[in-house]
């Protein structure tokens, strides 16, 4: 009787284990069917659709990080390994990394992509993500050619809106029609996108 009970108990445990595994696999399948997570936070910032965005409490903190990375670069005999280590430590895919990956054939070429459209500063290129974006004080900032920066509230929906804004700016630059200007202004208003001058206002 004791042997039978022991067998039944063991059988119950095995059955219970398989039910648990099946249930876990079912949950994973449901999550995967919903597509990738739109937003995920981590120690250094957040991900929007798998794109890392470094986060800073203030522009002063960003400047401090810039100075620190620049010093590490100078101390490291100006080797790219300093930038690579910075990116790896923060699980960060930077503008610099994207540019190099395209040049090395590790990423499909994007004819419209030019890192100089964002900045000519290689240190800042390493801090900005692949789309030229960073988080400062819970706002998304997108660098755009020198001192011009645009910002909006820190959400993944607004992240996509910044990318669309850049696209609309390019469309207007290619064809300065009233309709294209209206599209650009409407988009700016709808997503509360503001232009700031990083050289004087930040």
N, C-alpha and C positions, 0 to 999 in steps of 0.2 A: 504493500500500500504506500509505504514511504517512497519506494523507487518510482512508482507511477506518479505520485505527486511531484517528485523532483523532475521527472520527464515533462510533466504538464507545465511546470513552472518555467523550465528551460525553453519549451516550445512557445510559451506565451511571450517570453522575453525576445525571442527571435522574431516572432510575428510582430510584436510591438516595434522592434528595431526597423523592420522592413516598412511598416506603415509610416514611421517617422521619416525614413529616407524618401519614400514616395511623396509624402506631403511636402518635404523640403524641395524636392525636384520640381514639384508642381508650382510652388511659390516662385522659384527661380524662373521657370518658364513663363509665368504670368508677367513677372517684372520685365523680362527680356522682350516679351511681345509688345509691351508698352513703349519700347524704344529706350534710348539712352537717357540717363538722368539729365534734366535740363540744367540743374544748378547743384553744385556740391561745394561746400566750404572745406578748407583745410588750413593748417597753421599759418601759411604765408599769404593767404588770400582766398580765392574761390575759383571754381571752374564753371564756365558756361559752355555747354555742349563739348566738354572735354578740353576747352582752351583755358590755360592757366592765366590768372590775373593777380599780380602781386598787390598787396594792400598796405597802405601807410596811414597812420593817424593824422598826419599833417604834411603839408608841402615841405616843411622844415625836416621832417623825418625822411622824406624822399631825398632831399639835398644831402642829408647826413649819409644815407646809404650810397649815394652817388660818390661822395668824397671818399668813403671807406673803400668802395670797389676800385675807384681810381688809384688810391694808394696801394691797394693789393696788386693792381696791374703794374704800377711802376716798380714796386718791390720785387715783382715776379719777372723782371727783365722784359716786360711788355709781351708776355707770352699769352696766346689765346687760351691756354689751359686754365688761367685765372677766371676767365669768363665761363668756361665749361664747368668748372667746379662750382661757381656761383649758381648756375642754372640747375645743376644736378642736386645741389644742397637744398634748393627750394622747389624741386619738381616743376621746373619752369621752362616753357618753350618760348623763347624770346624772339624779338624782331631780328636780332643778330643771327640767332640760330636758323631761323627761317631763310634769311638771305643766304647764309652759307650752304644750307641744304639744297637750295635751288641751284646755286653755283656748282655744287658737287654732283648734281644729278640725282640726289637722294629724295627730291620732291619735285613734282611736276612744275614746269615753268609757268609763271603767271605773267603774261606780257605787260599787264598794267601795274605790276608790283615794282616799286622802287623804294628802298629804305630811305633815300634822301627826301622822299615826299613827307617823311615823318620827322626825321632829325639827321644831322650830320655828326652827332656825338655818339661814338661807339659805346661809351659807358652807358648812356641813356638807352641805346639800342638793346643792351643786355637786360636792362630793368623793365623796359616796356615789353608787353607780350607781342605775339606774332601779328596782331592787328594794331599795334601802336597804342595800346590801352593799359592804364593802371588805375587802381582804386586809391583815392585820397579822401579821408574823412567821409566814408560811405557815399562817395560820388564817383562815377566813372569819368575818367579824363582820357581823351584821345588826342594825341599830338598830331599836328598837321603843319609840316613845313616851317621850322624855325620857332618863332614866338607864339604862333597861333595854336590855341588848344580849345577844344570844345568839351563841355561836360554835361552830365545829366545824372539823374538818380541811379544808384547802384542796384539794378536788377538785370536779369539776363534778357528780358524783353527789350530793355533800353540799350543793352549791349548790341543787339541786332539792329536797333534803331540808329546807333552811331555808325555802324557799318553802312547802313542804307543812306545815312546823311552824307558820308564820304562819297558814295556813288552818285548821289544827286548833285553834289558840288562839281564833280567831274563832268557830269552831263551838262550842267549849266556853263561850265568853262568852255566846253566844246561847242555849245550852241546857246548863246545868251538871249533866249526868247523870253517873253513875258510869262508864258506857260511854264517853262522850266524854272523860272524864278519863283513863281507862285507855288509850284510843287515843293521847292526847297524850303520856302518860308512856312508853308503849311506843315511840313514834316517837323521843322524846328519847333513850331508852336505846339503841335500835338504831343511831342515827347519832351517838351520843356528843355530843349537843348540850348545851352548858352555858350557864346564865344567869349574866351578870356585871353588876355595877352600874358603869357607866362613870363615874359621878360620884365614886366612891370607890376602885374597884379597878383601873381602867386608868391 
